[in-house]
Structure formats: C-alpha cells, structure tokens
Amino acid sequence: MQEIQCPKCSNENISKSGIISGRQRYKCKNCNYHFSVAKLGKSIDKYYVIKALQLYLEGISLREIERIIGVSHV
C-alpha cells in the first residue's frame, strides 16, 4: 500500500477528513493542513509522444499520425 504524505510538510501522520466532490480529503496531524490526493490519469509512453511530435514536424496530419501510431488524436 502506498503511504500518503502531506504535500506541505511530507509527514505521513495523516487522517481521513471527509469527501469533497467524490475525492477523499485528508488532514495532516503535524501541520493541520487539509488536502486531497492528486488524481492519477492515463499516462502515455514517452516514445509515442516523441514519435508523434516528429511526425507532426514532418507535416503529417494529426489523424494520419493517429493511424500510424495507433493512439487517439484527441
């Protein structure tokens, strides 16, 4: 299990402190700072990002790059 740390003081002594907008809030017992854990989104491999930029600089359209690499143009 990943330990959650306070973003202000990096202390691991925290407690749950309610839910706001569907996200768990926490309170640091050391500095009394309230925070939410950052949402983890989808990550794209850096290889695909670099390859897409190279193709874009070559003048290939975004939709064609989508077909070549196999990722969404959005």
C-alpha positions in Angstrom: 0.0 0.0 0.0 1.3 3.4 -0.9 1.8 5.8 2.1 0.1 9.2 1.6 2.3 12.1 2.6 1.3 15.7 3.5 2.3 17.9 0.5 3.2 20.7 2.8 5.4 19.0 5.4 5.9 15.5 3.9 4.7 13.9 7.2 3.0 10.5 6.9 0.9 11.0 10.1 -2.4 11.9 8.5 -6.1 11.1 9.0 -9.1 11.0 6.7 -11.2 14.2 6.8 -14.3 13.7 4.7 -15.1 13.6 1.0 -15.4 16.5 -1.4 -16.6 16.1 -5.0 -16.1 12.4 -4.7 -12.5 12.7 -3.6 -11.1 11.7 -0.2 -9.8 14.6 1.9 -7.0 14.2 4.4 -5.7 16.2 7.3 -2.1 16.3 8.4 -1.8 15.7 12.2 1.5 17.6 12.2 0.7 20.9 10.5 -3.2 20.7 10.3 -3.1 21.1 6.5 -6.2 19.7 4.6 -5.5 18.2 1.2 -6.8 15.8 -1.4 -4.6 13.2 -3.2 -4.0 14.1 -6.8 -6.0 12.2 -9.4 -3.9 9.7 -11.4 -4.8 10.0 -15.1 -3.8 7.9 -18.0 -0.1 8.2 -19.0 1.2 7.9 -22.5 4.6 6.3 -23.1 7.2 9.0 -23.9 8.2 7.0 -27.1 4.8 7.7 -28.6 4.8 11.4 -27.7 8.2 11.9 -29.3 7.3 9.9 -32.3 4.0 11.8 -32.8 5.9 15.2 -32.5 8.5 14.0 -35.0 5.8 13.0 -37.5 3.9 16.3 -36.9 7.0 18.3 -37.6 7.4 16.3 -40.9 4.0 17.7 -41.9 1.8 14.7 -41.4 -1.8 15.4 -40.2 -2.9 14.5 -36.7 -5.4 12.0 -37.9 -2.7 10.3 -40.0 -0.4 10.2 -37.0 -3.3 8.6 -35.1 -3.5 5.8 -37.7 0.3 5.3 -37.9 1.0 5.2 -34.1 -2.3 3.6 -33.0 -3.3 6.2 -30.4 -6.2 8.7 -30.3 -5.6 12.1 -31.9 -7.5 13.7 -29.0 
